[in-house]
Amino acid sequence: MTSERCEDAWRRETPLVLAALLRRSGDFETCEDSVQEALLAAAGQWPTQGMPDNPRAWLIRVASRKLIDHQRSHAARTRRELVDSTHAPVDTRYVGSATPTALPPQGDDTLQMLILCAHPALSDASRVAITLRAVAGLSTAQIAAGFLVPDATLAQRISRAKATLRSAGARFEAPTSADLPDRLHAVRHVLYLTFNEGYTSSGGKSLIDADLATEAIRVTERLHRSIPDDTETSGLLALMLLTHARAPARTDERGDLVPLAEQERTLWDRDLIARGTALIEQALSAGPAGPFQLQAAIAAIHDEAATAEATDWLQITMLYRMLDRLAPSSTVTLNLAVAVGMAHGPTAGLDVLAPLLGQADQQHNHRVHAAHAHLLELTGSTAAAKGAYLLAARLTGSIPEQRYLNRQAGC
Amino acid sequence: MKFVILVHSNPQPWGHPTGDYVAENQALPKEQREQMNTEFEALLTQLEANGELLGGEALGDPATSTLYRWQSGKPIATDGPYAESKEQFAGFFMIDVATRERAEEITEAFAGPGETIELRPAMWPGGGDR
């Protein structure tokens, strides 16, 4: 029995164990603490004594005991202080009789837990952190390492998020069909943020045990299994797989960023590409495409090209135009400008970029200047390109990106 | 996004909080100084509670610094301070916030008469936007 397999098991069960507890007590904070304590107990016992036959039942039993302890000490404290408690006394006979036969269906629990963790009262950073705890089953220390912040800071954020959920009256319950589209939208947003956080923090190298991009993929796979007909969720999962497939080629041995056009494509993960491509083809054939599906389709076209020169820029241009109509943003305009530059020549690309360059709120966006530099370079305006590369380099906050842009400027 | 808030000051004598030892700050009416202190303490408590404050340190008298410079192929140590300037690097706070606007809002509360507060973004090790 390897400890990795044990960890896989308890992480897989985390949201289901938490769901089982929440059905008995609506108090998310206490339930979540109890599950974390049960996970700690599992971490202590399973690797040496072997994994129990039914890991979920084991975790529910241990977590339920912890929950009862919490509620008893809470009740005792309340009695001592002669203060009315809002918590009803626990029916210990019921809580104590957790058996595997009482287990709920898996799919709905994961979905409901994700929806609770993406609650509108929480900030984006809190949503990501609490999703990683309650759904991915990561410890506070692992999440803190993923975010590159001190453990104590992350612990504060999580306890603050739990307090916010309590005061907002957030409940673990099935969404109404009217609510579901908005709630799912929020869940996908949180998962996408988590995925990107992995790329921003780790520099493409797994120096830490919690690789947030991989965690985001795991959780999105669970969501996809739970609602396989939701094509935007399929699109999100496909986008993650198709992007993550390039991770081995994204950085060189020094840790410097390698741009897409210069990546060693034989390093790309063919299995991930095949899975992502199959997913997005299926989703696109099912009906009108949402923003994640369009982005996944673009990623699939890049991944299909055997060389950078073989990239089908015309099709990418068409997809960015669709995305621009569906979900316009400065990032989409920027990418459209680059795609148009590749498909129809740099001058046409510069025309698309021009409005962004004139916008006051884009003056500090290093990506606008980097794209400008790239297109200028293609037109042969070397000196102007150098100036734009240097400006982009000054403005970026990413250390490897700054080294890359300085290199492009010839510095 | 992570930022450092750098406090540049020249308290006489050196001491913390620096504002207590800066003439311009001492010249303010007592009630105003007390109110500024109360507001600042409340902000720090809030930043600690919501996880935006990552840490920070008050620094010692610049006279206690040791400076290392490269000379004839090896480091040579001399006693500080780094520069005989009016303002010295007196302390720093590190914050992690959702937006630059939030960082600016926080940093404003660090400002006081006779001192300069610098808000500076930290860089990150990965690619992509934050």
Contacts between the chains, C-beta under 8 A, distances in Angstrom:
chain1	res1	chain2	res2	distance
A	123	B	98	6.2
A	124	B	98	6.8
A	125	B	98	6.4
A	148	B	124	7.6
A	148	B	125	7.7
A	149	B	51	7.9
A	149	B	54	5.9
A	149	B	96	5.7
A	150	B	54	6.0
A	150	B	55	6.6
A	153	B	51	4.9
A	153	B	53	7.4
A	153	B	54	5.5
A	153	B	96	7.0
A	154	B	51	6.9
A	156	B	48	7.0
A	156	B	49	6.6
A	156	B	50	6.9
A	156	B	51	3.9
A	157	B	50	7.2
A	157	B	51	3.5
A	160	B	49	6.6
A	160	B	50	5.4
A	160	B	51	6.2
A	196	B	128	6.0
A	196	B	129	7.8
A	199	B	126	5.6
A	199	B	127	6.3
A	199	B	128	4.6
A	200	B	124	6.0
A	200	B	126	4.5
A	200	B	127	7.3
A	200	B	128	4.7
A	200	B	129	7.2
A	200	B	130	5.1
A	201	B	124	6.8
A	201	B	125	7.1
A	201	B	126	5.5
A	202	B	125	7.5
A	202	B	126	5.6
A	203	B	125	4.2
A	203	B	126	4.2
A	203	B	127	7.1
A	204	B	126	6.6
A	204	B	127	6.9
A	250	B	127	7.2
A	255	B	125	7.9
A	257	B	127	4.8
A	367	B	129	7.4
A	397	B	1	7.3
A	397	B	121	5.7
A	397	B	122	7.5
A	397	B	123	5.2
A	397	B	124	5.9
A	397	B	130	6.2
A	398	B	123	6.7
A	398	B	124	5.8
A	398	B	125	7.9
A	398	B	126	6.5
A	398	B	127	5.5
A	398	B	128	6.8
A	398	B	129	8.0
A	398	B	130	7.8
A	399	B	123	4.9
A	399	B	124	6.7
A	399	B	125	5.7
A	400	B	125	7.2
A	400	B	126	7.1
A	400	B	127	5.7
A	401	B	127	5.5
A	402	B	123	7.1
